[in-house]
C-alpha cells in the first residue's frame, strides 16, 4: 500500500499536480480500483488536494443556446485563464457582447463569467503553492499578476490567509500526517512484536515494548 502511495506522490510532484486520472493510471501501473482507493486515502490523510476543471462532454441530448455557449466559454477559459482574466476577451473570442455573455453564463451555470475566471485562477494558485517549487514571485509572474502584492491580495481575499502562510500550513500538515503515519506504523509493529513475546511467555518484555513506543 505504501509503495503505491509513494508512486502516486512521485507522479504528482513530477507533473506538478497537473495530471489526468488516465495518465496517472498509466504511469503508476495501478488499476482503476487501486488508483481510486490510493487517491482517496491520500486525500483523507491530507497529503494531497483535489480540484476539478469542468469539462463539457459531447452528448446527444438537446442543448439550449445558453448551455452551448457555457460549454464553449469553459473550454476557452481552461486554455487562457492564466493569461486572460477580462470578460471582454472571452466575449470577443465567442463573438458576443460582454453583457450577453455575462447574462447567458449566469443563466446556464448560476455564476458569472468573472466568478468562473476567479475560481479557476484561485484553484491554480492553490495547486502551485501546494505542489510546485516555484517562489511566490514566480507563481505571480506565471499567472500574469502585475506584482506579488496584487497576487497576495487576490489570494487572501479568497482563502483568508497570505500565500506564504497557506504554503507553510500545507507543508506542516503534510509533514505532521507523514510523522503520524510513521509513529502509527511503529506502534502496530511494537504491538505485533509484543504479541510474539507474549506467545513465548515474556510478559515483562511485552510491557517494555509497549511503553517505549506509546
Protein Blocks (a to p, Z undefined) as FASTA:
>chain_A
ZZmmmmmmmmmmmnnopacfklmmmmnopafklmmmmmmmmmmnopaccdddddddddfb
dcdfklmmmmmmmmmmmmmmmmmccfklmmmmnopafklmmmmmmmmnopafklmmmmmm
mmmmmmmmmmmcbdfklmmmmnopablklmmmmmmmmnopafklmmmmmmmmmmmmmmmm
mmmmmmmmmmmmmmmmmmnopaklmmmmmmmmZZ
